[in-house]
Amino acid sequence: MNIYHRTEYPVSLPPEVFDLYLAMGWYRMRQYLFTCSHLFDFNDAMELSGLRRVWWMRFAIQHIHDDAAHRKMRKKNGHFRYQFSVLDQLTDDDRYLYRIYRNHIDFDTYDHLEDALWGQDNSNIIFQSWVLRIYDGEKLIALGVFDKGEYAASSQIHCYDPAYARHSLGKYLMLLTIDHLKRAGYHWYYPGYVFAGNPKMDYKLFLGKQYGEYFNPETEEWLGFDEYILNAENYSEEALTEIRKALFRT
């Protein structure tokens, strides 16, 4: 079992190079790139207590066609107004939306939108970021940030007003983003990873499992989506002890 976590800090990132990173299972985090096979869980003593296997996903944009669920969502949300633009600056409405979303969710993330996107230093932004904003009248109710390469794009942040939870705006953001990228001739959409044994990230499969691929780090190739990657992986205490030794040389 190949367990890894790697980071790189490029000072510039041409679109074609970003495509290559995405195609090798890397992803953006703030102003750097990372890849991993697992997320690590630690106990109060900061000892490794568990592993969560992740599988990086991508979708073939030009192959995606609306199914019944997609059409239903478009009809349900069709009265909302939306707008795409280059992300040159954040607005107070963006910050407020992220804040109320942050207070609503049940998992850890950054306290502020700027921190989630850029960290403490935004003097050299290397990503070509776009923003999709959805409005109910003049009220901002959802926001999605995605980064463009030459022929590929990846989602970075989705957030929405909890009062509109029944509209599944996170999924709707993905549909609208795919529309935009398809019109622009893009080939691949990278939404991040899914967990093995945890359905929290399975909403990304809403685009259509038949259009999805997952990255196999052992062979460094993308394979057609297979349900087996969603199965839980259990690790004995003996296995965790060996992993601790390998990872932390204890």
Secondary structure, DSSP 8 states (H G I E B T S, - for coil): ----EEEE--S---HHHHHHHHHTT-EEETTEEEEESEEEEE-TTS-EEEEEEEEEEEEEGGG----HHHHHHHHHHTTSEEEEEE-----HHHHHHHHHHHHH-SS---SSHHHHHTTT--SS--SEEEEEEEEETTEEEEEEEEEE-SSEEEEEEEEE-GGGGGG-HHHHHHHHHHHHHHHTT--EEEEEEEETTBGGGGGGGGG-GGGEEEEETTTTEEEE--GGGGS-----HHHHHHHHHHHH--
